Amino acid sequence: MTTKKQKNNTLEKFLSFDEIKKSLEKKETDCKAIVTYYLNNIETKAHLNAFVEVYGSSALEQAAAIDEKIAAGKAGKLAGMVVGIKDVLCYQGHTANASSKILEGFESQFTATAIQRLIEQDAIIIGRLNCDEFGMGSSNENSVHGPVKNALDESRVPGGSSGGSAVAVQANLCTVSLGTDTGGSVRQPAAFTGVIGIKPTYSRVSRYGLIAYASSFDTIGVFSKNIKDNALVLETMAGSDDYDSTSSRKAVPEYSNLLHFNKPAKIAYLKETVHSDALQPEIKEHTLQILKKLAEEGHQVEEVAFPLLDYVLPTYYILTTAEASSNLSRFDGVKYGYRTPNAHNLESMYKLTRSEGFGEEVKRRIMLGTFVLSASYYDAYFTKAQKVRRLIKEFTEDLLTKFDYIVLPTTPSTAFKFGEHSNDPVAMYLEDLFTVQASVSGVPAVSIPNGTDKKGLPIGLQIMANSFKEAELYAFANYLTEAAPNN
């Protein structure tokens, strides 16, 4: 008979969902013990502030029900997988407030399609994860729940906006987690915390049940410790959805079974990123090291110019703030969430509720978005940015018809210290410099660990592929994780 202590000792060595499944098959552990193990970890590491709410009771109930399914031979393919969800994803009967005061006390009336599909395959949802308010930030310092700490160095940020999701996987608080990526909010924290994070093709995963930031950019992504787990979660979530008219009807391959990579690839790297003045020298060194290794192994590696790099970030911020200004207008204190106690008429109720309910960064982006949508400046900013977005998208897609992959650093620097960019919004926005191209273009991109700098902080390597080429992207990323230093 396996004791509780033996079950927990077994769990300590799990590095992948495959290992969890094997242990379940051998009856060395059960789902209840797995959930208990993660709940203990969450409690022990509560100071990291990754979770804003833990669904302890409901997760244990789910686990007990799935144990019965396993015994009856009727369990789904994700039985035993424990998942954390970013606090912008709706889960019926549970609170979601996008880490904002304005959604104080809001309880979801339905479940996001992405989460529902995981549950249907017997994944266990363990809690909601801290993030920058409404997904706006690159450091997870803009949350009503307080900042999330990087488990490798608690004086440093975990990245954002999905900082809680990244740290939950980094610190072994769940098997995988869901984040959202509008301009790098999965890939950047993945790089800062040394885990794997993907932004799939825009429309690959339904956005139904996602509290919107910028609707033509928002994507739901996955954090994991290995490529196979990531691929398994994405293939389960992806696909068309009647509740989201923008979701693609393209067939979804079984990514997790297509990870073998054994052919010469054509790889481009962007001259302007590798030779950028903003790039930390150690990141440049590690990126060039990987590219050299690929060339030595017979792949075609070529430097290409990306003359539009200087325009990507301004284009992204003009368009996303415009969309945020429109999307966030629904939060006014009338139907749900926070309402100011200080109002004396309808107009003051609107003004004070929004002034008191939104954080500084969200207010900054709403005002910027309202400005670029105003009658006097619409053509000068918003219309022009839409045209530039088309140019960036066409350039990127054209490059990806000539090359299989584009490789570049995920971030200009490794994780910075808390408060380092707090008083300089532009410096904070520059943290997205290398991730926004994929978001503006709508193509899939993944960040994988690529060694560490002299302080032991993780470095991320980003890979882009053409739209709906996630299978090829995963296979190449899997191949590269074995080639990266310290892996």
C-alpha positions in Angstrom: 0.0 0.0 0.0 1.3 3.5 -1.0 1.4 5.9 2.0 0.5 9.6 1.7 4.2 10.5 2.4 5.4 8.2 -0.4 2.9 9.8 -2.7 4.2 13.3 -2.0 7.8 12.1 -2.3 6.9 10.7 -5.8 5.4 14.1 -6.7 8.6 16.0 -5.8 10.4 14.5 -8.8 7.7 15.3 -11.4 9.1 17.5 -14.2 6.4 16.8 -16.8 2.8 15.7 -17.2 4.0 12.5 -18.8 5.6 11.6 -15.4 2.4 12.4 -13.6 0.4 10.1 -16.0 2.9 7.2 -15.6 2.7 7.5 -11.8 -1.1 7.5 -11.9 -1.1 4.4 -14.1 1.2 2.6 -11.7 -1.0 3.8 -8.8 2.0 5.4 -7.1 -0.2 8.5 -6.6 -3.7 9.8 -7.3 -5.2 13.1 -8.3 -6.2 14.0 -4.8 -2.6 13.6 -3.6 -1.4 15.7 -6.6 -3.7 18.6 -5.8 -2.8 18.4 -2.1 0.9 18.6 -3.1 0.3 21.8 -5.1 -1.9 23.3 -2.4 0.9 22.8 0.1 3.4 24.4 -2.3 1.0 27.4 -2.8 0.7 27.8 0.9 4.5 27.6 1.5 5.2 30.1 -1.3 2.3 32.4 -0.6 4.7 35.3 -0.2 5.4 35.2 -4.0 1.8 36.5 -4.4 1.3 34.5 -7.6 -2.3 33.4 -6.6 -5.0 35.8 -5.7 -7.5 33.1 -5.0 -7.0 29.3 -4.5 -9.8 26.9 -5.2 -8.8 24.4 -2.6 -12.1 22.8 -1.9 -13.4 22.7 -5.5 -10.0 21.4 -6.8 -10.0 18.5 -4.3 -13.6 17.7 -5.3 -12.6 17.7 -8.9 -9.6 15.5 -8.1 -11.8 12.9 -6.2 -14.2 12.7 -9.1 -11.4 12.2 -11.6 -9.9 9.5 -9.4 -13.2 7.6 -9.8 -13.1 8.2 -13.6 -9.5 6.8 -13.7 -10.6 3.7 -11.7 -13.4 3.2 -14.2 -11.2 3.8 -17.2 -13.2 6.8 -18.4 -10.8 9.7 -17.6 -9.9 12.4 -20.1 -6.4 12.9 -21.6 -5.6 15.7 -19.0 -6.5 13.7 -15.9 -4.0 14.6 -13.2 -3.0 18.0 -14.8 -3.4 20.9 -12.4 -3.9 24.3 -14.0 -3.8 27.9 -12.8 -5.7 30.5 -14.7 -4.9 34.2 -15.1 -7.2 36.6 -13.4 -8.7 37.8 -16.8 -10.3 34.5 -17.6 -13.9 33.7 -16.5 -14.7 30.5 -14.6 -18.4 30.1 -13.7 -19.2 30.6 -10.0 -15.8 32.0 -9.3 -14.6 35.6 -8.9 -12.6 37.3 -11.7 -11.6 41.0 -11.4 -8.7 41.4 -13.9 -6.6 42.4 -10.9 -8.6 45.7 -10.8 -10.6 47.5 -8.1 -13.2 48.3 -10.7 -14.3 44.7 -10.9 -14.4 44.2 -7.2 -16.7 41.3 -6.2 -17.6 40.3 -9.8 -18.5 36.6 -10.1 -18.4 34.9 -13.5 -21.7 33.7 -14.8 -20.0 31.4 -17.4 -16.7 29.6 -18.1 -14.3 30.7 -20.8 -14.2 28.2 -23.7 -10.5 27.6 -23.3 -11.0 26.6 -19.6 -14.1 24.6 -20.4 -12.2 22.5 -22.9 -9.5 21.7 -20.4 -12.1 20.7 -17.8 -13.8 18.5 -20.2 -10.6 16.5 -20.5 -10.3 16.3 -16.7 -7.8 19.1 -16.0 -8.1 20.4 -12.5 -8.4 24.2 -12.0 -6.6 25.2 -8.8 -7.0 28.9 -8.7 -6.7 32.3 -10.3 -3.4 34.1 -10.8 -2.2 37.6 -10.2 -1.5 39.9 -13.2 -1.1 43.5 -14.3 -4.5 45.2 -14.2 -6.5 44.3 -17.3 -3.2 42.8 -18.8 -1.6 46.3 -19.0 2.0 46.1 -17.9 5.4 44.4 -18.3 6.3 43.8 -14.7 3.2 42.7 -12.7 3.5 45.8 -10.5 0.2 47.3 -11.7 -2.1 44.9 -9.8 -4.7 45.8 -7.1 -3.5 42.6 -5.4 0.1 43.8 -5.2 3.2 42.8 -7.2 4.2 39.2 -7.9 7.8 38.2 -6.9 10.2 36.3 -9.2 11.0 33.0 -7.4 14.6 33.1 -8.5 15.3 36.6 -7.1 12.5 38.1 -5.0 13.8 41.6 -5.5 13.1 41.3 -9.2 9.9 41.4 -11.3 8.6 38.2 -13.0 7.5 40.2 -16.1 4.0 40.9 -17.1 1.3 41.1 -17.6 0.9 37.3 -16.8 3.5 37.4 -14.0 1.5 35.2 -11.6 1.0 32.6 -14.3 4.7 32.5 -15.0 5.7 32.2 -11.4 3.1 29.6 -10.7 4.9 27.3 -13.1 8.3 28.5 -12.2 7.8 27.8 -8.5 6.0 24.5 -9.0 2.6 25.7 -7.8 0.7 23.9 -10.7 1.5 21.7 -13.7 0.8 24.4 -16.3 -0.9 27.8 -16.3 -2.9 29.9 -18.7 -1.9 33.5 -19.5 -2.9 36.0 -22.1 -0.6 37.7 -24.6 -1.6 41.0 -26.2 1.9 42.3 -26.9 4.2 39.8 -25.1 2.4 39.2 -21.9 3.1 35.4 -22.0 6.5 35.4 -23.7 8.2 38.2 -21.7 7.4 36.7 -18.2 8.3 33.3 -19.5 11.7 34.7 -20.4 12.1 36.4 -17.0 11.2 33.3 -15.1 13.0 30.6 -17.2 9.9 28.7 -18.4 8.2 28.1 -21.7 5.5 30.4 -22.9 3.5 30.5 -26.2 1.4 33.1 -28.0 -0.6 31.1 -30.6 -1.8 32.5 -33.9 -4.5 35.1 -33.3 -7.9 33.3 -33.6 -6.4 29.9 -32.9 -7.9 29.9 -29.4 -11.4 31.3 -28.7 -11.4 34.5 -26.7 -14.9 33.8 -25.3 -14.7 34.4 -21.5 -11.6 36.5 -21.7 -11.9 40.0 -20.2 -10.8 42.1 -23.1 -7.9 44.6 -23.3 -7.4 45.0 -27.1 -9.6 42.6 -29.0 -7.7 42.4 -32.2 -4.5 41.5 -30.4 -5.6 39.4 -27.3 -4.6 35.7 -27.4 -4.8 33.0 -24.7 -1.4 31.3 -24.2 0.2 28.6 -22.1 3.1 28.4 -19.6 4.8 25.1 -18.9 8.2 23.6 -18.0 8.5 21.6 -21.2 7.3 21.7 -24.8 5.1 18.6 -24.8 2.9 19.8 -21.9 2.5 23.2 -23.6 1.5 21.5 -26.9 -0.9 19.2 -25.2 -2.8 22.1 -23.5 -2.9 24.2 -26.7 -4.3 21.3 -28.9 -7.0 20.8 -26.2 -8.0 24.5 -26.1 -7.7 25.4 -29.8 -10.3 25.3 -32.5 -13.4 27.0 -33.6 -16.1 28.2 -31.2 -19.6 29.4 -31.9 -19.3 31.9 -29.1 -16.4 33.7 -30.8 -16.9 34.6 -34.4 -13.2 35.5 -34.8 -12.0 32.0 -33.9 -10.5 30.1 -36.8 -12.2 27.0 -38.2 -8.9 25.5 -39.4 -8.4 21.9 -38.2 -6.2 21.6 -35.0 -3.3 19.1 -35.3 -2.2 17.0 -32.4 0.7 19.2 -31.6 2.0 16.9 -28.8 2.5 14.0 -31.2 4.3 16.1 -33.8 7.4 17.2 -31.8 10.0 15.2 -33.8 12.3 17.6 -35.8 14.8 16.1 -38.2 15.1 18.3 -41.3 17.3 21.2 -42.3 15.5 24.5 -41.6 15.8 28.0 -43.1 16.2 30.4 -40.2 16.2 34.2 -40.2 17.4 36.5 -37.5 16.7 40.2 -37.4 19.8 42.3 -37.6 18.1 45.2 -35.8 17.3 43.1 -32.7 20.6 41.3 -32.3 22.6 44.5 -32.8 20.2 46.8 -30.8 21.8 49.2 -28.4 19.0 48.3 -25.9 20.1 44.6 -25.9 21.9 43.3 -22.8 25.3 41.9 -23.9 24.8 38.5 -22.4 21.5 38.1 -24.2 23.2 39.0 -27.5 25.9 36.5 -26.8 23.5 33.6 -26.0 21.4 34.4 -29.0 24.3 34.4 -31.4 25.6 31.2 -29.7 22.4 29.4 -30.6 22.4 30.7 -34.2 26.0 29.6 -34.6 25.2 26.1 -33.3 22.3 25.9 -35.8 24.5 26.9 -38.7 27.1 24.2 -37.6 24.3 21.6 -37.6 23.6 22.3 -41.2 20.7 24.7 -41.0 20.5 27.8 -43.2 20.9 30.8 -40.9 20.7 34.2 -42.4 20.7 37.8 -41.1 17.9 39.9 -42.5 17.0 43.5 -42.1 13.8 44.6 -40.4 13.5 48.3 -41.2 10.1 48.6 -39.6 11.3 47.7 -36.1 11.2 51.4 -34.9 7.6 51.6 -35.9 6.3 48.4 -34.3 6.1 49.6 -30.7 4.4 53.0 -31.5 1.9 51.1 -33.8 1.1 48.6 -31.1 0.5 51.2 -28.4 -1.6 53.5 -30.6 -3.9 50.6 -31.6 -4.1 48.7 -28.3 -4.8 51.9 -26.3 -7.5 52.8 -28.8 -9.1 49.4 -28.4 -8.7 49.5 -24.6 -10.4 52.9 -24.5 -13.4 51.4 -26.2 -13.4 48.0 -24.4 -13.0 49.5 -20.9 -15.9 52.0 -21.3 -18.3 49.2 -20.1 -16.8 49.4 -16.6 -18.8 52.3 -15.1 -20.1 51.1 -11.8 -23.7 50.8 -13.0 -24.3 47.0 -13.4 -21.5 45.3 -11.5 -18.2 45.8 -9.8 -17.0 48.8 -7.8 -19.2 51.9 -7.4 -18.0 55.0 -5.6 -19.7 55.9 -2.3 -18.9 59.6 -2.9 -21.2 60.4 -5.9 -23.8 63.1 -5.6 -25.3 62.7 -9.2 -25.1 60.4 -12.2 -22.2 62.3 -13.8 -20.1 62.3 -10.6 -20.9 58.5 -10.1 -19.4 57.7 -13.6 -16.3 60.0 -13.1 -15.5 59.0 -9.5 -16.1 55.3 -10.1 -13.7 55.2 -13.0 -11.1 57.5 -11.3 -11.1 55.5 -8.1 -11.6 52.0 -9.7 -8.9 52.1 -12.4 -5.2 52.1 -11.6 -2.7 54.7 -12.9 -1.4 52.7 -15.9 -4.9 51.7 -17.0 -6.1 55.4 -16.8 -3.0 56.4 -18.8 -3.8 54.0 -21.6 -7.5 54.8 -21.7 -6.7 58.5 -22.0 -4.1 57.9 -24.7 -6.6 55.7 -26.6 -9.3 58.3 -26.3 -6.9 60.9 -27.6 -5.9 58.9 -30.7 -9.6 58.1 -31.5 -10.7 61.7 -31.2 -12.0 63.5 -34.3 -9.0 65.8 -34.5 -6.4 63.1 -34.4 -8.1 59.9 -35.7 -6.5 60.0 -39.1 -3.2 61.3 -37.9 -2.7 58.5 -35.4 -5.3 55.6 -35.5 -5.8 55.4 -39.3 -2.0 55.7 -39.9 -1.2 53.1 -37.3 -3.6 50.6 -39.0 -1.8 51.2 -42.3 1.6 50.6 -40.7 0.2 47.5 -39.0 -0.6 46.1 -42.4 2.9 46.8 -43.6 4.4 45.1 -40.6 2.1 42.1 -41.0 2.9 41.8 -44.8 6.6 42.1 -44.2 6.6 39.5 -41.4 4.5 37.0 -43.4 6.6 37.5 -46.5 9.7 36.8 -44.5 8.1 33.6 -43.1 7.3 32.4 -46.7 11.1 32.6 -47.4 12.2 31.2 -44.1 10.7 28.6 -41.8 11.4 30.5 -38.6 12.5 33.9 -37.3 14.7 33.7 -34.2 15.3 36.7 -31.9 15.7 37.5 -28.2 12.5 37.5 -26.2 13.4 40.6 -24.2 16.1 43.3 -24.3 17.1 42.6 -20.7 16.8 40.0 -18.0 14.4 40.5 -15.1 14.8 44.1 -13.7 14.3 45.2 -10.1 11.0 46.4 -8.6 10.6 50.1 -9.1 13.3 50.3 -11.7 11.0 51.5 -14.5 8.0 52.6 -12.4 8.4 56.3 -13.0 9.3 56.0 -16.7 6.4 54.5 -18.7 8.5 54.7 -22.0 11.3 52.5 -20.4 8.6 50.0 -19.3 7.0 50.0 -22.8 10.5 49.3 -24.3 10.5 45.9 -22.5 8.0 44.8 -25.2 10.3 45.8 -28.0 11.0 42.3 -29.4 7.6 40.7 -28.6 5.2 43.1 -30.3 6.1 42.1 -33.9 4.4 38.7 -33.6 1.4 40.4 -31.9 1.0 43.1 -34.5 1.3 40.4 -37.3 -0.9 37.9 -35.6 1.6 35.0 -36.0 2.5 32.5 -33.4 5.6 32.9 -31.2 7.2 31.0 -28.4 9.8 31.9 -25.7 12.1 29.1 -24.5 14.9 29.3 -21.9 18.3 30.1 -23.3 20.7 29.9 -20.4 21.3 32.6 -17.8 23.2 35.8 -17.4 26.1 36.4 -14.9 23.6 37.0 -12.1 21.9 33.7 -12.7 18.8 35.3 -14.2 17.1 33.5 -17.1 17.5 34.5 -20.7 14.7 33.9 -23.2 14.9 33.0 -26.9 11.9 33.8 -29.1 10.9 31.8 -32.2 8.2 33.0 -34.7 6.6 30.9 -37.4 3.9 31.7 -39.9 0.2 31.7 -39.0 -1.2 28.3 -37.9 2.2 26.7 -38.0 2.2 25.9 -34.3 3.1 22.2 -35.0 6.3 23.2 -36.7 7.0 25.9 -34.1 6.7 23.4 -31.3 8.8 20.8 -33.0 11.6 23.3 -33.7 11.3 24.8 -30.1 11.6 21.2 -28.7 14.7 20.7 -30.8 16.2 24.0 -29.6 15.5 23.4 -25.9 18.0 20.6 -26.1 20.5 22.8 -27.9 20.2 25.8 -25.5 23.0 26.3 -22.9 22.3 25.0 -19.4 19.6 22.7 -20.6 
